[in-house]
Amino acid sequence: MAGIGPLTQDWEPVVIRKKAPTAAAKKDEKVVNAARRAGAEIESIKKSNAGTNRAASSSTSLNTRKLDEDTENLAHDRVPTELKKAIMQARMDKKLTQAQLAQIINEKPQIIQEYESGKAIPNQQIIGKLERALGAKLRGKK
């Protein structure tokens, strides 16, 4: 083969390049550190609300003073004593546990416990489910 003639290359060289880094990759800590080591110029911009749990539009309103001066105590309605006793009595009459009653009405056992302890905020849909499951009238006793 040495005497056949000049060797020629009949194809073009192929150059394989990596894709340009995406915006997210440019912010990656490893990439930034590599750029610092290479001596590249790095620009950092502090965003105005960066690192806060506050929306850009939230600021103190004009009603702040009114709210500060307001002396009225606001609280959620709680389950009345009559209702929680009625739920407990009807559940005991049916010989059900809180977990069993919760499963019947398709709710979590915590909800039954909160209603019976008086900590729940009354929800008419749940009270309706309880009335149907227990076969007792729980509302309208006020």
Wavefront OBJ file of the C-alpha trace (Angstrom):
o trace
v 0.000 0.000 0.000
v 2.912 2.270 0.391
v 3.425 2.550 -3.377
v -0.117 3.226 -4.494
v -0.052 6.980 -4.395
v -0.821 9.902 -2.181
v -3.390 9.251 0.489
v -6.292 11.634 0.402
v -9.030 12.171 2.850
v -12.428 12.204 1.191
v -14.544 13.337 4.153
v -14.901 16.545 6.088
v -13.794 16.690 9.701
v -16.671 16.412 12.168
v -16.712 18.836 15.086
v -18.876 17.835 18.045
v -19.925 20.655 20.316
v -21.959 20.739 23.461
v -25.173 22.715 23.540
v -24.988 26.189 24.947
v -25.938 26.163 28.620
v -29.538 27.026 29.446
v -30.463 29.899 31.740
v -30.979 27.515 34.645
v -27.593 25.891 34.064
v -25.926 29.304 34.041
v -27.226 29.938 37.540
v -26.038 26.569 38.867
v -23.466 26.932 41.628
v -20.988 24.524 39.977
v -21.107 26.433 36.700
v -20.650 29.784 38.432
v -17.676 28.481 40.411
v -16.106 27.018 37.252
v -16.522 30.371 35.507
v -14.884 32.148 38.453
v -11.914 29.765 38.289
v -11.607 30.349 34.555
v -11.573 34.097 35.148
v -14.841 34.802 33.345
v -16.798 37.898 34.224
v -19.789 37.154 36.442
v -22.685 39.506 37.016
v -24.984 39.109 40.000
v -28.214 41.055 40.374
v -30.202 41.238 43.590
v -33.926 41.021 42.971
v -36.040 43.338 45.088
v -38.152 40.660 46.813
v -35.742 37.766 46.540
v -35.811 35.460 49.519
v -38.938 36.944 51.007
v -42.332 35.354 51.290
v -44.062 38.470 50.111
v -45.753 39.214 46.821
v -44.543 42.203 44.855
v -47.886 43.946 45.202
v -48.263 43.455 48.951
v -47.495 46.547 50.897
v -49.017 48.260 53.861
v -52.397 49.625 52.961
v -54.219 52.714 54.101
v -56.474 50.650 56.352
v -53.633 49.530 58.617
v -54.378 52.253 61.149
v -58.072 51.303 61.226
v -57.131 47.676 61.853
v -54.740 48.638 64.642
v -57.374 50.755 66.342
v -60.077 48.116 66.007
v -60.877 46.612 69.401
v -63.387 43.988 68.267
v -62.255 40.415 68.845
v -62.942 38.218 65.866
v -63.105 34.435 66.192
v -64.508 31.523 64.219
v -67.739 29.907 65.301
v -67.182 26.710 67.229
v -69.399 23.658 67.607
v -72.008 24.446 70.277
v -72.142 22.283 73.394
v -75.620 20.955 72.523
v -74.416 19.763 69.099
v -71.308 18.011 70.368
v -73.324 16.237 73.096
v -75.985 15.228 70.549
v -73.357 13.785 68.180
v -71.689 11.867 71.006
v -75.007 10.511 72.346
v -76.270 9.421 68.913
v -72.928 7.719 68.144
v -73.010 5.862 71.478
v -76.619 4.783 70.869
v -75.563 3.239 67.542
v -72.543 1.630 69.310
v -70.060 3.179 66.879
v -66.523 4.366 67.481
v -65.349 7.715 66.146
v -63.323 5.915 63.462
v -66.307 3.816 62.366
v -68.563 6.873 62.154
v -65.898 8.728 60.173
v -65.673 5.825 57.731
v -69.473 5.768 57.314
v -69.633 9.475 56.443
v -66.428 9.282 54.384
v -64.425 11.752 56.471
v -61.261 11.521 58.574
v -61.567 10.332 62.196
v -60.004 13.632 63.294
v -63.113 15.468 62.105
v -65.411 13.436 64.353
v -63.031 13.962 67.260
v -62.953 17.732 66.618
v -66.755 17.917 66.464
v -67.158 15.965 69.688
v -64.521 18.021 71.494
v -66.022 21.305 70.231
v -62.892 22.445 68.386
v -64.305 22.179 64.853
v -65.721 25.023 62.829
v -69.287 23.918 62.012
v -69.792 22.762 58.423
v -73.416 22.170 57.397
v -72.459 19.449 54.889
v -70.659 17.397 57.543
v -73.488 17.924 60.026
v -75.919 16.708 57.342
v -73.802 13.584 56.777
v -73.740 12.963 60.529
v -77.540 13.324 60.735
v -78.066 10.787 57.944
v -75.509 8.323 59.325
v -76.753 8.545 62.920
v -80.446 8.843 62.090
v -80.826 11.739 64.525
v -81.697 15.417 64.116
v -78.667 17.459 65.156
v -79.533 20.889 63.689
v -82.343 23.221 64.557
v -82.112 22.875 68.338
v -80.964 26.471 68.883
l 1 2 3 4 5 6 7 8 9 10 11 12 13 14 15 16 17 18 19 20 21 22 23 24 25 26 27 28 29 30 31 32 33 34 35 36 37 38 39 40 41 42 43 44 45 46 47 48 49 50 51 52 53 54 55 56 57 58 59 60 61 62 63 64 65 66 67 68 69 70 71 72 73 74 75 76 77 78 79 80 81 82 83 84 85 86 87 88 89 90 91 92 93 94 95 96 97 98 99 100 101 102 103 104 105 106 107 108 109 110 111 112 113 114 115 116 117 118 119 120 121 122 123 124 125 126 127 128 129 130 131 132 133 134 135 136 137 138 139 140 141 142
